């Protein structure tokens, strides 16, 4: 886990310094920024492996920062670390492509464990040179790309992970609980709602492809059918 470069956006100076010191002590190289604009400027000029961001920050908020990061690099692993605990805030975070959403107060050890788990999963996905032909589309899982003719759609890490699970179970039912445990690491109501958001996104990507159908299997999960 050494030498993983983390971009940390946190406007609470004391908490930011404590987090940076903790992550650095655990083998990460952490760049601390006090607002979203500063973090975006750093992201634009430096290569990072992971992003952790607060939401309520001056100059640029965390949602805007996440949108801009995901526009440039949809597969960049990202965690929201915030005091915003309302369900709509959490769902908004996941809809922007977040890999996790942690509310304050939080455990440093839990944050570290989640960061490592997400990094392992993303590294494992990238290490599998898996491509799938889905009607007129080709899905390149390691690159997180869905392409058709000369058009290429960059997927977020969770979109890619979920589509890969569907492809690996093509023609069979992917159980909701299994997908939640493998991707979200917990089968909970909020995570299930988040997964539904991603299923809706994937369906939209294939709306012009009649030979690809992501079906609901009532009470069980989802099935990818390719004619």
N, C-alpha and C positions, 0 to 999 in steps of 0.2 A: 504493500500500500504506500511505500515511500515515494516521494517526488510527485505525487498527485497535486496539481495546482488548483486551488480553490479560490473563487471570487466570492467574497463575503460582503454583502451590503447591509449595514446596520447603523442606524442613526444614533442609537444609545451608545455613547463613547465608551462607558465603563463595560457594558456587556460586550461590545464589539472587541475591545482589547482582551477581555477574558476568553472569548470564543477563539480569537486568533491565537492566543498563547496556548490554549488547550489543543487546538488542531495542529499547530506547529509541533507541539510536544509529542503528538501521536504520528508524526512522520509526514504531515502535509505541508505544502508551501502555500501560505494563506495571504491573499491581498485584501486588506480591509478598506472599504469605502464608506463614507458617512452619509451618502445619499444616492439615489438612483442614477442621476446624471453622471456623477463621478464614476460609478460602477460601469455605466455604459461606455464612458470614455476609455476606461481601462480594458473593458471587453473588446473594444474596437481595435485596440493596438497590441493586445497581448493574448497568447494562447492559454486557455484554461481548460481543465478537465471536468470542472464541477462548479455549479453556482448555488449559493445559499443567499436568500434575500428576505428582508423584512418587507412588509407591504406599505405601512404608513411611514413615509419618509419625505423630507423636504425636497424641493426642486423637481424630482421625478419619483413617483410612487413605484412600489414593487410590481404591481400589475403591468404598468407601462414598460418597465424594465424587462419583465419576462416576455412580453409581446415582442419587443425589439430583438431580444436574444434569440427567441424561437424563430423569428423571421429570418435571421441570418443563419442560425444553426438549429434546426428543429430537433436534432438528436442530442443536444446538450443536456446532460442531467441537471435537474433544478429542484431545489427544496424551498418552499415558503416557510419562514420561521417568523411567526407573528402572534400578536395578541388578539387578532380578529378571529372570533370563535363561532360566528353565526353560520348556519348551514349554507346560506347563499354565498357567503364569502369562500367557504371551503370548496363548494362546487365550482365557483368562478375560478379558483386557483387551479383545480384539476382540468377545467375546460381550456385553460391557457397552456396546458401541456406539462404541468408540474408532475414530478415523480413522487413527491410526498408533500404533506402539509402538516407542519408541527406547530402546535399552539403553545404560547408562553403562559405560565412558567413551564419549563421543560427540563428533562434530565440530559446533562451533557453526554453521559454514557449512551443514552438511547439515541441521541442525535448522531453520535459517532457510529453506532451499530447500523442505523438506517442508511447513513452515507456509504458505509462500506458495502452493505447489501445491494444498494442501487448500483454502485460502481462495479461490483462483481457481476451483477445481472447484465449490465450494459456491455461489459467486457466479454461475457460469455456469448451474448447475442452477436457481437461483432466478430467473434472467432468462428461462428458457424457460417460457412459460405453457402447459404441456402437461397436459392431463387425458385420462384413458382410462377407458372403461367396460369393466369386467371382470366379466361376469355381472351379479350384483346389486350389485357394488361399484363405486365410482368412485374412481379414483386421481388425486389432485391433486399432481403432482410438485413444483411450486414451493413448495407449503405442506407437503410431506411428510405428506400425509394420505390415509388409506384409509378411505372412509366407506360405510356401508350404512344406509339409512333415516335415523334420527336419531343413530346411533352413529358416532363418529369415532375412528379409531385413529391416533395420532401415530407416524410412523416415524422411526427414526434416519436420519442422513444417508447412511450406507452402505446401509441397507435401501432407502431411497428411490432412491439411485443405481442399485442393482442391479435393482430393479423397473422403473425407467425404461428401462434397457438392454434388459431382457426385453420390455417393451412396444414399444420402438422396433424390435425384431426379432421381433415377434409372428408366430407361425406358422413362423418360421425358427430355425435353430440359432444361439444365442449361444455363440461359442467361449470356452472357459474362459480361454485365453491372452489373448484380447481383453479380456474383463471384468477380468482381473487387472491388465493393463497400464493400462486406463482408470481403474479405481477404486483399486487398491492400488499402482499404479505399478511393480509388479515381479511377475513370474511366478515364485514360489518355492513350496516345499512348505508352509511355514507359512501363507503368504497363501492358498494353495489350500485348506488346512484351514479357515481363517477364512471363506472364501467359502462353503464347504459349510455352516458354521454359519448363515450368513445365508440360504442357500437353504432350509434346514430351517425357519427362522423364517417366511419368506414362505409356505411351504407351510401352516404352521399357521394363518396368517391366513385362508387360503382353504379350510380344512378343511370348512366348512359350505356351500361353493359348488361343486356338482358340475360346473358348466360351465367351471371354471377349473382348469387342470392345468399344473404346472411339471414337465416331463418331463426325465429324464436321457437324454442322447444319448451312449451309451457311448464313452468315450475321446475325446470331442469337446467336449461342453459341455451346455447346457440349452436347452429350447424351451418357450416359453409358448404354450399352446393354449387359446383361448377359443372355446367352441362357440356 
